[in-house]
Amino acid sequence: MHQLIGLWSIDCLFGPGAQEDTFLVFKEDGTGWIEFAHHVTCEVDTFHWEATGDGCIRIRGDRYFFDGQESTSKFNFDRLPYIIAEETTPDGVNRPVVAFAQPVWLEETRWGLLRRDVTELTVPEAKRFIDG
């Protein structure tokens, strides 16, 4: 299993937590998504990813959802270097933290691992954004 596989969160790197979070999901089948989750709105980019073997990954955007609208994702990285190190986060948990060499979402470069098993996670559906 690749070390990036899992559900990653920005919020777990801060305490005591916020009303929103940005999740980054890498699945073993080479799919994934980045999701900005807030109580009022959600935004999702789905993608395909692969490890390039040099401490980098390649990401190719697929679909983008925002406020009930769907379009083609522009979430693309040809060569995205990263490192993963164990850190104690403000919630007192010692967890893997991934740091990318460039911002992945807005100015964010770091995510903490919430859980490794993402087998049962599915991409949020467009209907979810229409219905709220």
N, C-alpha and C positions, 0 to 999 in steps of 0.2 A: 504494500500500500504506500502510495506517495505521501510524503510528509505534509503536503498542503491539503489533503483531503479532510474535509470537516466543515463545520459551521463556525465562522469567525465573526467577531463583534468589535465595533469601535467602543461602544458604551462600557464594556467591562474594563476598559483601561482607565476609567474615571470613576470617582466615587462622589456621592452615593448612587448615581444613576440618573438618567434623564427620561424625558417623555418620548424620546425618539432614539433610534439606533440605525446604524447602517450595517447590514449583514453581508458577508461575502461567503458564498458557498462553492466549494469545489467537490464534485462527485467523481467517483472512481471511473465512470464511463466517459470522462472527458467533457462533461457538461458542467454548467454552473450558472450562478447569477449573483448580481449585486442588487441589494434591496434597501432603499431608504424607507424605513417604517416610522410613521408618525401617527398620532391619533386622528389627525385630520386628513392626511394624504399618504399615498405610497407611490414609489417610483421603482421600477425594476428594469434592469438590463439582463437579458440572458446571453450566454456565450458558450463557446467551445474552447477548451484549453488543452495545452500539452506542455510537458516539461521538455526543455531543449537540451538538457544534459550538462549545461554549463552554469548551473545555479540561476537559471532564468526560466521563465515561462513565456509562451506565446498565447495570446487571447484574441479570439475572433468573435465580435459581437454578432448576435442573432436577432432577437426581438427586443423592443423597448416599449414599456407600458407606463403611462402617466395620465391620471385623471380620466380614465376610461378610454383613452386613445392608444392605438398601437401603431408603431412604425418600425423601421429597421434600426437596429442598434448601431451606434457609432463607438461602442466600447471595445477598442482595439489596441493591442500592444504587440509589436513584433518581437521585442526582446525586453522583458521586464525582470531585472535582477531582484532577488529577494534573499533575506536571511531569516532564520527562525532561531530564537533563543528563549530559554526559560526565564520568566520574570514573575515576581510576586506583584499582583495587581492590587489596586486599592480595596477590593473586596476581600483581601487576605488570601486569595487563591494563588498557588504557584502554577502557572500555565504557560504553554508555548505562546509566543508573540511573534507574528510575522511582520517584518519591516521591508517594504518595497523601496527601491532606489529612487522612485519618483512617485508623485501623487497619483492615486488610483481613483479617488472620488473627492472632488473639490480639492482641498489641500491635504487630504488624509493619506498617510503612508503606512499606518500601523493598525493591526487588528489582533485581538486576543482570541484564542481558541475557546469556544464554548463547549463543543462536543465533537468527537471524531466520527461517530456513526451518523451518517446522513442518508443512509439507504432509504429510509421512509420519507424523507423530505421531498416535496414536489414544488415545482415552480408555481408561484402564485398565478392564478388565472386572471385574464383581463376582466371577467365579470366581477371579480372582487373589487376592482377599482371603480366600476360603474355603480355597484350597489352600496359601496362604502363598507 
